[in-house]
Amino acid sequence: MEINKDADSRRLFKDLAWVWQIISPKEGYEKETELFIKMMNIYSKKNIQTLLNLGCGGGHHDYTFKKVFKVTGVDISEEMLYFARKLNKEVRYVNGDMRNISLIDKFDAVAILDSIVYMKTEDELLNTFKTAAEHLNPGGVLITFCKISKESFTHECNSNSVHKKGSVEIVSFKNFYDSDPKDNSVEGLYFFIIRENKKVKIEIDQHSFGLFSIETWKRILKDTGFEINVVDFNLREHNIPLFICIKK
Ligand SMILES: C[S@@+](CC[C@H](N)C(=O)[O-])C[C@H]1O[C@@H](n2cnc3c(N)ncnc32)[C@H](O)[C@@H]1O
């Protein structure tokens, strides 16, 4: 089997979106979302009432955000939004691309969480941060994080896990690989062994992620016009930089 290094099938957000709900359930997001809320409240110059979540996926962060904010979620995948709408009936969901979406509303806070890794060029990062800035009220706060960076990336980024829901069991293997350290992307290969009613299926998926230095992140956030604060953040046992940025 041959796989092209730049392929980006992202089946996990399309025909395999149901698999995402099982391998990455909402319960796994509650603690980190509470911390994001705490950090936004510490740094924000205003009382946060409304939040825009760009790349909201299945709405697992929104499940906790909606307890304290009025939430709007944006995602490029209708399949993911189907699950988000089912989970969070109180949240408004809009299908769109965070690199260029333009809503009429302005918000007190914008979150761009585990979706930002899909920005693969500096222009894409810049355009996404511009989208955030354009949707913020003055003094509003953007929260985002750099999950993989040029400084921290290693080829030991492999993992496997087992998940069960009802009669379905999914074993998931993940492998990240940087086949060209000179460019700004890495490949992520996913293998799923799916068992149900004594039947076994194997599904393969490939994603391509952006990989930039922390200095590049800071420069682009500053170029967008944000005042930036960087906090060391422990996300699922990895220390990563959390950016809490204020719109001037
Ligand atoms: C890891 S998932 C997010 C999961 C989410 N935190 C949750 O609670 O389920 C990443 C999401 O980013 C979305 N995404 C990737 N590129 C995007 C873009 N350009 N605009 C909007 N959404 C995007 C994908 O469709 C996917 O739903």
PDBQT file of the ligand as one rigid body, heavy atoms in Angstrom, charges set to zero:
ROOT
HETATM    1  C1  LIG A 301      -9.858  17.603  16.294  1.00  0.00    +0.000 C 
HETATM    2  S1  LIG A 301     -11.330  18.171  15.601  1.00  0.00    +0.000 S 
HETATM    3  C2  LIG A 301     -12.038  19.203  16.825  1.00  0.00    +0.000 C 
HETATM    4  C3  LIG A 301     -12.725  18.441  17.868  1.00  0.00    +0.000 C 
HETATM    5  C4  LIG A 301     -13.480  19.326  18.837  1.00  0.00    +0.000 C 
HETATM    6  N1  LIG A 301     -12.618  19.999  19.775  1.00  0.00    +0.000 N 
HETATM    7  C5  LIG A 301     -14.576  18.606  19.555  1.00  0.00    +0.000 C 
HETATM    8  O1  LIG A 301     -14.899  19.074  20.622  1.00  0.00    +0.000 OA
HETATM    9  O2  LIG A 301     -15.115  17.616  19.034  1.00  0.00    +0.000 OA
HETATM   10  C6  LIG A 301     -10.726  19.371  14.464  1.00  0.00    +0.000 C 
HETATM   11  C7  LIG A 301     -11.849  20.060  13.704  1.00  0.00    +0.000 C 
HETATM   12  O3  LIG A 301     -11.290  21.115  12.936  1.00  0.00    +0.000 OA
HETATM   13  C8  LIG A 301     -12.113  21.262  11.802  1.00  0.00    +0.000 C 
HETATM   14  N2  LIG A 301     -11.426  22.071  10.799  1.00  0.00    +0.000 N 
HETATM   15  C9  LIG A 301     -10.262  21.790  10.154  1.00  0.00    +0.000 A 
HETATM   16  N3  LIG A 301      -9.968  22.789   9.284  1.00  0.00    +0.000 NA
HETATM   17  C10 LIG A 301     -10.967  23.708   9.402  1.00  0.00    +0.000 A 
HETATM   18  C11 LIG A 301     -11.226  24.954   8.775  1.00  0.00    +0.000 A 
HETATM   19  N4  LIG A 301     -10.385  25.457   7.848  1.00  0.00    +0.000 N 
HETATM   20  N5  LIG A 301     -12.321  25.651   9.149  1.00  0.00    +0.000 NA
HETATM   21  C12 LIG A 301     -13.184  25.157  10.080  1.00  0.00    +0.000 A 
HETATM   22  N6  LIG A 301     -13.002  23.959  10.695  1.00  0.00    +0.000 NA
HETATM   23  C13 LIG A 301     -11.901  23.260  10.370  1.00  0.00    +0.000 A 
HETATM   24  C14 LIG A 301     -12.354  19.816  11.375  1.00  0.00    +0.000 C 
HETATM   25  O4  LIG A 301     -13.440  19.709  10.489  1.00  0.00    +0.000 OA
HETATM   26  C15 LIG A 301     -12.580  19.143  12.721  1.00  0.00    +0.000 C 
HETATM   27  O5  LIG A 301     -13.936  19.076  13.041  1.00  0.00    +0.000 OA
ENDROOT
TORSDOF 0
